Amino acid sequence: MDEEQLSGMLTNFKDEIIHEFRHQIGIQGEEFQHKLDLVVEGQQMLVERMDRMEARLEGVEQRLDKVEVKVDAVDMKLNDLAVDLSAHRKDTEAHHGVYRVKEQ
């Protein structure tokens, strides 16, 4: 085998290595892009879920506001009732002969 054939074989071998290296880099790049696409898709799904959850929470917040208004109204009615009951009790206790309130 002469020097020229050896040089040709080395050049061929080098070209095959370069070709295989580029091929492997291309495959790895595609795999990386695929995985990156999956991560992006997952993030988009999470954003959509968060948007839906935010919309639901806004609805719940509005309902809770309505409940709070109703509870405040009931509280006011109970306070008024307590005042009326207290006034009624004082009035009935002032008239011992007619009315009597007994606690058990």
Protein Blocks (a to p, Z undefined) as FASTA:
>chain_A
ZZklmmmmmmmmmmmmmmmmmmmmmmmmmmmmmmmmmmmmmmmmmmmmmmmmmmmmmmmm
mmmmmmmmmmmmmmmmmmmmmmmmmmmmmmmmmmmmlpccddZZ
